[in-house]
């Protein structure tokens, strides 16, 4: 098993606002995956068979944003979580845990609240692990 996580869904109450936020933070284009009763925007995924995929999702109540409940998702903040924090704040998010070192071996982390009210974390690995 390459990854324990295979898919994630980040709740949204305003899919367009959430899409704009995550596209600004990650400097990406998300894919529309709407179907009846569900609005979804997918994060890019290079290898669907081996990668971790995910969406922002508005199900009109089934998924609920939360700053205090449910799992905490750590999104890729390489090469430096500070870049993502800066973009998140500029896009309307709030920093609730500033960049801090976990340890020299485990890199850095930070936590924000996104525009939908979700608690979302970023993680960056130590520079020695990044491919040059």
N, C-alpha and C positions, 0 to 999 in steps of 0.2 A: 504494500500500500504506500503510494507516494505521498498522498496528503490525507489527513483525517477528514478535513472539510472538503466537500465537493461542490457545495452550492450555498449561497446565503441570500437573504432578502431583507433589505433595509426598508422599514415602513415609511410611507410618505402620506401626507394629507393633501398636498398640492404637488402633483407629479411634475408639472412644468417648472416650478420653483426648485424642487429637489434636483431635477435633471440639470438645470442651469448651475446649481451649486456644485454638484459633483463633477460636471464637465469643467468648471473653472478650477476646482481644486486639483484635479488630476490631469488637466489639459488634454482631454479626450473627447470623442464623440460617442454618445451612447446610442444603442439600437432600440427602436420601438418594438415591443413584444406584446402589445395590447391584445386581449381577447375578451369576449363578453363578460362584463362585470369586473374586469381586472385591468388596471393600467400598470404596465411594467416598462422599465427602461433598463437594458442590459449593459453592464460594463464590458469592454472589449475582452475577448478571450482568444488567445492564439491557438491553444490546443485543447479542444473540448473533451478529449478522452483522458488527458493527464493533468489538466489545469484545474484551478478553482474558479468557478463562475459565480456570478451573482447579479442581482438587480436591485433597483429601488422599486417599490411596489405600493400601489394604492388599491386596496380591496374594499374601500368604504366601510372600514371598521374591523375586519378580521385581523389585520396587522395594525398594531398601535404603537406609535412612537413613544419612547420612554427614556428619561434620563437616569432612572434608578432601577428599572426592572429588566429581567431577561439577560441574555448573554451579552458580553462586550466583544464586539468584532474589532480585531486589529487589522487595518488595511496597510498595504505596502507603502512605506514612507521612505524608500531608498531613493537617492543616496543620503538624504538628510531630512528628518521629520520637520525641521524648522521651515523648509520650503513649503510644505503642505499646510503647516499652521498659518503661515503668512497668507497663503492663497485662501484658506478656509475663512480666516477673519475678514479678508477683503470681500469675500462672496457672501457674507452675512452670518457666518458661524461664530461661535464663542469658544475661546480656549478655556477649559476648566482645569486641566493639568498641563502646565507648560512642559516643553521638552526637558527630559531628565534622563540621565544615564541609568540603565538597569544594572549593568556591570560592564567591565571592559570586554568580557566574553559575549555578552548578550545584546549589546548595542543600546539604542535609545528608544524612548516611547513618549507619547503625549496623548491627551484626550481632549476632544472638542464636543460641543453640542452643535449638530447641523441645523439647517434652516427648518427642519421638521420637528425638532425637539429630541432627536436621538443622540445618545451618548455613543461616540465612535472614536476608536483609538487608531493611532499610527505607530508603526514600528520600523526602525531602520537597523540593519545589521552592522556590525563593526566593519570599517572600511577594508580590512584585510580579506573579508569574505566576498566583497564585490568584485565582479569580473572586470578586469581592466580592458 
